Amino acid sequence: MTPLLSKRGLRFASVLLILALNGCVTTSLPDASTAPKLPQDSIGWNLQGKAAVTLSDNRGGTVNLEWSRLEATRDHIRLTGPLGAGAFEVFREGEQLFWIDEGVQQPLDLLPLNDEAQTIMATLPLKFVGTWLMGYPDSPAGWEVEITQWQVIEGWQVPRKIEAYRDDISVRLVVLSWEFEAAHQ
């Protein structure tokens, strides 16, 4: 009498069964809807991500983004192109936005950028983007902001993907990592 399965066939069937059963098991990811939202007055956070900006005439581009909320009225924003090219830093203190040139604060409109980047910087409401990144889509008139995907980091519900639109510009933000200072959690 011949066995129905050889030892080799039996091993193969066992491996298939194990793989099939593992396919039925799902790992439990934190449910963002049940985690508390990061408080709007949180400080001491830092995030890294990417931003894609498109103007109505299809000009635009993508940048790597680092954003730190140092104090309630102070942000440090670092934008870099692919492979770190074209890095520059913008600072927010209260309602003022500026960059540093040889130790001197300069208004954003003096930032040495090409016309396309200058248009984007002038149009993008940087004073509001920090609150968008925290999950509060407050926006100036004309802007529509939607948090399209949430994530749970260190127990907080924070945005993973954000889309913002205005007649002449669209912005897509993807947050890749968050860091929170323990003293401010």
C-alpha positions in Angstrom: 0.0 0.0 0.0 1.4 3.4 -1.0 1.1 6.2 1.5 -1.1 9.1 0.4 1.6 11.7 1.1 5.4 11.2 1.1 7.4 12.6 3.9 8.4 15.5 1.7 4.8 16.1 0.7 3.7 16.0 4.3 6.3 18.6 5.3 5.2 20.8 2.4 1.5 20.5 3.4 2.4 21.3 7.0 4.3 24.4 6.0 1.3 25.5 3.8 -1.1 24.9 6.7 1.1 26.9 9.1 1.3 29.8 6.6 -2.4 29.7 6.0 -3.1 29.8 9.7 -0.7 32.7 10.2 -2.5 34.5 7.5 -5.7 34.3 9.6 -4.0 35.9 12.6 -4.0 39.7 12.7 -1.8 41.8 14.9 -3.7 44.4 16.8 -2.7 48.0 16.0 -3.8 50.7 18.4 -7.2 52.2 17.4 -6.5 55.9 16.8 -10.2 56.8 17.5 -9.9 55.6 21.1 -6.6 57.3 22.0 -6.8 60.9 23.5 -6.0 63.7 21.0 -2.8 65.5 21.6 -3.8 68.7 23.5 -3.7 71.8 21.4 -1.4 73.6 23.8 1.2 70.8 23.8 4.8 71.9 23.5 8.1 70.1 23.3 7.2 68.0 20.3 9.1 67.3 17.1 8.1 65.6 14.0 9.5 64.6 10.7 7.6 64.0 7.5 7.1 65.1 3.9 5.1 67.8 2.2 3.9 68.0 -1.4 2.7 71.4 -2.6 1.0 71.9 -5.9 -0.1 75.3 -7.4 -3.1 75.6 -9.7 -0.8 75.6 -12.8 0.7 72.2 -11.6 4.0 73.7 -10.5 5.1 72.6 -7.1 7.3 70.1 -5.5 8.0 68.0 -2.4 10.2 68.7 0.6 11.3 66.9 3.7 9.9 68.5 6.8 11.1 68.8 10.4 8.8 70.8 12.7 9.4 71.5 16.4 7.0 73.2 18.7 9.4 74.7 21.3 6.9 76.8 23.2 3.3 77.8 22.6 4.4 80.7 20.5 7.6 79.4 19.0 8.2 76.9 16.1 11.3 75.9 14.3 10.7 74.6 10.8 13.4 73.0 8.6 12.6 72.2 5.0 15.0 70.3 2.7 14.8 69.0 -0.8 15.7 65.5 -2.0 18.9 64.2 -0.4 19.1 67.2 1.9 19.5 69.7 -1.0 18.3 73.3 -0.6 17.8 73.2 3.1 16.5 76.3 4.9 15.0 77.1 8.3 12.0 79.2 9.2 11.1 80.3 12.7 7.8 81.4 14.1 7.7 83.7 17.2 4.1 84.7 17.9 2.7 86.0 14.7 6.1 86.7 13.2 7.7 84.4 10.6 11.3 84.8 9.7 14.6 83.2 8.7 18.2 83.9 9.9 20.7 85.4 7.4 24.2 85.8 9.0 22.7 86.1 12.4 20.1 88.7 11.4 16.3 88.0 11.4 14.9 88.5 7.9 11.3 88.5 6.7 10.2 85.5 4.6 9.8 87.5 1.5 13.6 88.1 1.5 14.3 84.4 1.5 16.4 83.7 -1.6 14.1 81.2 -3.4 13.0 80.8 -7.0 9.7 82.3 -8.0 7.8 79.1 -7.6 9.1 78.5 -4.1 8.5 82.2 -3.2 4.9 81.9 -4.3 4.4 78.7 -2.2 6.0 80.3 0.9 3.9 83.4 0.5 0.7 81.4 0.0 1.1 78.7 2.6 -0.4 79.7 6.0 2.6 78.6 8.1 1.1 80.1 11.2 -1.7 77.5 11.0 0.2 74.5 9.7 1.6 73.8 13.2 -2.0 73.3 14.5 -2.9 71.2 11.5 0.1 68.9 12.4 -1.3 68.5 15.9 -4.7 67.4 14.5 -6.6 70.7 14.7 -7.6 71.8 11.2 -8.1 75.4 12.1 -7.6 77.5 9.0 -7.7 80.9 7.6 -10.5 81.9 5.2 -10.4 80.1 1.9 -8.6 77.0 3.2 -10.1 73.6 3.6 -8.2 71.2 5.8 -8.8 67.5 6.4 -7.0 64.9 8.5 -7.2 61.9 6.3 -5.4 59.4 8.5 -4.6 59.2 12.2 -2.0 57.3 14.2 -1.3 56.6 17.8 2.2 57.6 19.0 3.2 57.2 22.7 -0.5 57.0 23.5 -1.6 60.1 21.7 -3.9 60.4 18.7 -1.9 62.4 16.1 -2.3 62.9 12.3 -0.4 60.7 9.9 -1.8 62.4 6.7 -3.2 65.8 6.2 -4.7 67.4 3.0 -5.3 71.2 2.7 -6.7 73.0 -0.3 -7.4 76.5 -1.4 -8.4 77.7 -4.9 -4.8 78.1 -6.1 -2.8 75.6 -4.0 -3.0 72.1 -2.5 -0.8 70.7 0.3 -0.4 67.1 1.3 1.5 66.4 4.5 2.6 62.9 5.7 4.0 62.7 9.2 6.6 59.9 9.4 7.7 60.2 13.0 6.9 62.0 16.2 8.9 62.7 19.4 7.5 64.1 22.6 9.5 65.5 25.5 8.5 63.6 28.6 8.0 66.8 30.6 5.4 68.1 28.1 3.2 65.0 27.7 
